[in-house]
Amino acid sequence: MTALPARPTDPAARRAWRLAALPGLMAERILLLDGGMGTMIQSHRLTEADYRGERFADWPVDLRGNNDLLSITRPQVISGIHQAYLEAGADILETNTFNSTSVSMADYKLEPHVYDMNVGGATGLVGDPSGRTDVNAEGVSPVLRNDQRIKLFTEHHENVLAGRARAVKVAREAMGR
């Protein structure tokens, strides 16, 4: 196995370190992607108040079940889940942004907060204290209409990249039939 140089402490240097290490690691072994976020969130048995947090305490629409919102209202829940996946051996963490698009958030009247959810979902990822290389990847949900797809992918990807996501994973279903 290739020995990695010491993990830098500066975030910008850490990003470059991870990106430089990734091709070598992929050549040596299969990298492990984290598991299901939704099921892990459900295990926390969060209430409506948990989803709302202080920021959305008076929001006019029910927010329970909007898992992407937790990246900004309960980031410690999401980082705890990421930490559990790292401890289980994951090399790649997905952001909690699967439905962080204006179309998906319209049900909750949260379209103006999509950027915050995407950036929060990408910047809230925990680092692996062992020094093992971990890479965060962003996942995006399937979108039905072609005219919306390009706009939403662009919006979504620009937002998570602003939050320092290092890779983009597009769900196969999002590519159309």
N, C-alpha and C positions, 0 to 999 in steps of 0.2 A: 504494500500500500504506500502511496506517495505521502511523504511527510509534508505537512503544511507549515508555512512560517507562522510565527505567533500571531494570534488574532489581534488586530489593531483595536484600540479603544475609541478612536475618532470615528463617528458614524460614516463620514464620506470615505475614509480609508477602509472601513469594514465592508462597505458595499463593493468597493473595487476588489478587495481580498476575496469576497465570496464569488464574484463574477469570474475572477481569474481562476479560482479553484474548481469551479463547476465542470468544465470540460474534462479535466483530469479525473475527477471523481466519477463522472458518467462513463468514462472509458474503463474504469476499474471495477465498478459494481453497479448494481441496480440501486437507484436512490428511492427512498420511501416517501410517498406523499402522505400527509396527515389524513385522518379519517373524516367521517361525517360530522359537520358542525351542528346541524339541526338536532340530531339525537343527543349530542352532548349538552346543548343548550336546554333541551327538554328535561334532562336529568336534574337541572337546577330548580325546577318547579317555580319559575318566576311568576310574579303577579303583574297585574296591570300597572301598578305603581312602580314596579321594578323596570318595566319597559319604558315608562314615561320619564323617570328620573326627575330632577328639578327643572330641567330645561323645558320639558313638555308636560308639566304637571297639569296645566289647564287646557291641554289640546282638545279640540272639539270632537275628535274621533277616537274610538278605541284603538290602542296601539299594541296590545298583547298579541304575540305571534310575529311581530315585525322584528325578526332576528337581526337584520342588518342595523337597525336603530341602536342595538345594544353596543355597537362599536363606539357610540358617543354618549350613551346614557349609563351603561354599565361596562366600561372597557375592562375592568378587572375580571369580569366573568369570561370575556373572550380571551384575555391574556392567560388566564388560568387554564382554559381549554388548550390553548396553544402550548403552554408549558407541559401539560400532561402528554400531549402528542410527542413533544421533543423527548421527554423522559421515556416514552415507549419506543423511541428509535426513529421517529420521523426525521427526514432530512429536509423536506420541503413543506412549508406551511402555506395554506391558502388564506387569503384575506377573507374576512367575514363580509363580503360585498356581493354575494350571488344575485341579490335582487335590488341592488342599489342603482336603479335606473329611474328616470322620471316616470316611465310608464308603470312600473311596479309600485312606485311610491304614491301614485295618484289615488289608489284605494285608501291611503291614509292621509291624503292631503299634505304630503311631505315633499312634494317635488322640489321646493326651494332648498331643501336640506340634503339633497343627493350628493352634492360635492363634499359636504362635511362627513357624510357616512363613508364615502369612498376614501377620502384622505384619512379619516379616523381608522378605518379598517386596515389600511396599509401601514400607517405609522404606528399603530398599536401592537404590532407583532413583537413578541418577546425574542430576545437573543438566546442562543444556547450557551449557558455558562461553561460547559465543558470544553468549548472551543471548537467543537465539531462544526463543519460548515452547514449552515441552514440557509435556505433560500425561500423567500416568500413569493408565492404566485397568486395571482388574482384569478378568480373564476367568475364567469358571467352566465346568467341564466338564459335559457332559450327565449328567443323573441320570434313572434309569428310572422309579422309582415316585413317584406324585404325593404320597403321604404323607411321603416322605423329602424331596422337592423343596423344600417350604416351609421345613422345619427346616434343611436344608443351605444353602439360599440365604441364609437369615437369619444362620446361624452364620458362613458364609463372608464375606458382605458386611460384617457388623459387625466382623469381625476385620481385613479389609483396610482398612476405613475407619479403624479404630484406628491403622493404620499410615500413614494420611494419603493413601490412594488418592483421586483426585479425580473419578473417573468409574467406572461399572460397565458392563461389556459382558457380556451374557448370550449364550452360544452359542445359535443358533437351535434346535439339536437339544434343548436343555434345556427348551424351551417345550412339548414334547410334540407329539403328532401330531393 
